Amino acid sequence: MATARVIPFEDNPPVQLIAIDATYTPSSEGCFIQAGQSVTFTNNSGVTIDIKFTPNPITPTVFNDILGLAKGNSSNPQTPLVAAGTANYGVYVGGVHRSGPYAIQVGAGPMKVQIQDSSSGPVCTPNPVAIPHDASAGGGTLEMVSADYVYAVGPAPFSDMFNPPLTSADSKPHTNMSGAGDFDYTVTQKSPKLGGGGGGTVKIKNT
């Protein structure tokens, strides 16, 4: 039975280096770090960029935004503000979103998605969401949390990509077992059955 990726503990883990290229793509689109391990971004895009982390209604702030990172420069090392959790971020130029989301998982994660009803049906936040995957060591973790009702998550091809299978918003971490790609999912109310449905996309990003 597969288990979640375990990050070996080091007394002085090396800084995780992420370089942003001319297409605004990071050198590691999804990465794993330890609690207390710093991350440094280098801007090789040719223009000034912002690294903005996606707000999450459940997870505390993991990293602070990096604003006005000039071309050719590197940011100060960013140390995660939590011992476990996952942050999504995007690359912006002049306030315009150019790429992302990408993922940094701290420790065991997980990335959390909140599901909450609205007048048009269940809304998943954040959406889309990214989690990392390492082909040699396993996948990142995803947790779906209900803010009001009981929700089913599917369909089966999506649910079965996780261990254990992700079939409901059960507030438990599920480890991704697939390779990289964009995967759509749906959510439906189970109790009470008020009708309506929603969904979103999970982006699996290789390290």
N, C-alpha and C positions, 0 to 999 in steps of 0.2 A: 504494500500500500504506500503510495507516494506521500511525502510530507512536504511542508513548506520549506523553502530555501532557508538555510541557517547561515548567517554571516559570521565567520570565525572572528573572535575577539582579538584585537591587537592592542597593546598598550599605547602605541603611537601610530595609528593607521595613517597611511599616506593620503594626501589631499586628492579627492576625486576631481580630475581635470575634464572640463567639458568645453570644447571649442565650437563656436558658431561659424559656419562657412558662408559662402557668398549666396547660397540659396536659403539662408536662415535656418539651416538644419544643424542640430547639435551632433557632435562626434559620437555621443552615446544618447540615443533617443529614450532609453529606459535604463536606469542603473540602480544598483543596490549599494547602500552604504551602512556603516555601523552608527549606533548612537554616538554622537560626539565627533564623528568624522566630517571634516570640512569639505566643501565643494567650491571650486573656483571656475568661473566662466571667462573664456577668452574670446574677444570679438574679432573674427577674421572676415566679417561680412563686407567690409569696405565702407560702411556707414555707421553712424551712432545708433545704438539699439537700446531697448528696454527689455529686461527679463521680468515678466509679471507672473506671479503665482496665483492660480485660480482659487478664489475664496470657496470654502466648503462649509456648509451649514452645521456639520457635525465635528469634523476634525479641527483641532486647534491649529493656529498658524504654525507651519513647519519651517518655512523660510520667508524672509522679507524680500520685497521686490528690489531689483537692481536697476536703477534708472540712470539714463544718460551714459551708458558704457560706450566710450569712444572707440572708433575703429583702431585695431591693433593693440588695444589695452586689455588688461585682465582685471577682473573684479577682486576685491578683498575676499579672502576665504570666508565662506558662509558656513556657520555651524548650525545644524538643525536645532530647533527650539523644543523638540520632543524626542523621547527615547525610542518611540515606535510610531510610525505613521507613514503616509505617502502623500507627496505633493505633486500636483500637476502645474506646468508652466507653459507659457507661450512666448514667442519672440515678437516684439512690436517695433515699428519704425514710425516716428512721428505720431504716435498714438494709434496707428493702424496695425491690426493683427496680421502678421505675415506667416506664421507657422505655429504648429502645436495643436493639441496639447502633447507634451512629453512628460515623462514620469521619473521621479526620484523616490525610491522606497527606503525608508529608514528602518533598520532592524526588520522585524516581522511584518511591518506595515500595520493594518491594511489600508488600501484606498477605500473610503466610505462614500456610498451614494445614498442620499435620502430620497424616499418616495413619499409623495404627499398628494392628496386629492386636490383637484381644482374644478372649476366649472366646466372645463373641456376634457376632464379626465386626469388620471394620475400623471404627475410631473416628476421627472428624475433629475436630481441636482447633485453634482455637476453633470452635464451632458454636452458633448461627448466626454468620456473619461478615459484616461490612459493608465496602464499598469505595465511594469517591466517584465521581460522574459529573458532568461539565460538558457540557451539550448543545452549547455553542459550541466547546469546545476538546478534547473527548475524555474518555476514561474513566480510572478508576484501574486499578491493576495488582494481579494476584493470582498467587500462586505456591503450588503444592501440592508438598509434600515427603514422600517416603516414609521412615518410620523403620525399616522392616524389609524388606518385599517390594516387588514391582513391582505398581502399581495402575493400572487403567484408570479414566478419569473420563468420565462422560457423563450422559445420552444426548446424541445429536448436537445437538438444539436448544440445549442448555446449552453444549456444547463450542464450538459455532459462534458464540457470543456474544463470543468472545475472539479476539484477533489476536496471535500465531497461535492456531489452535484449541486449546483446552485438553482434550486427550484422555487425558492420563496425569499421574501425579505425577512430573514430570520436573525439578523443582527449577529451573525457569526462569520468569521473569515473563511474564504474559500480560495484554494490555491489553483492558479491557472495552469493547465496542462497542454495548451496548444502552442503553436508557433505564432510568429508575428502576423498581424492582419487586423482588419476592421470587422467587428462582429456586432450585428444588430440583435437586440433583445426586446421582448415585450413584457409588460406588466399588466396584470388584471386583478381587480378586487375579488377576493375570495369571501370575506366576511366583513360587514354585511355586503350582499351582492347588490350594489347600487348601479351597476352598468358602467360602461365606458372603459376605455383602456388607454395605455400609453406605452412608452418604451424609450429606448436610447441606443447608444453605440459605445462599445468598449474597444479601445484601440490597444492592441498588444504590441509593445515596442521592444525590439531586441536591444540588448546591452551593447 
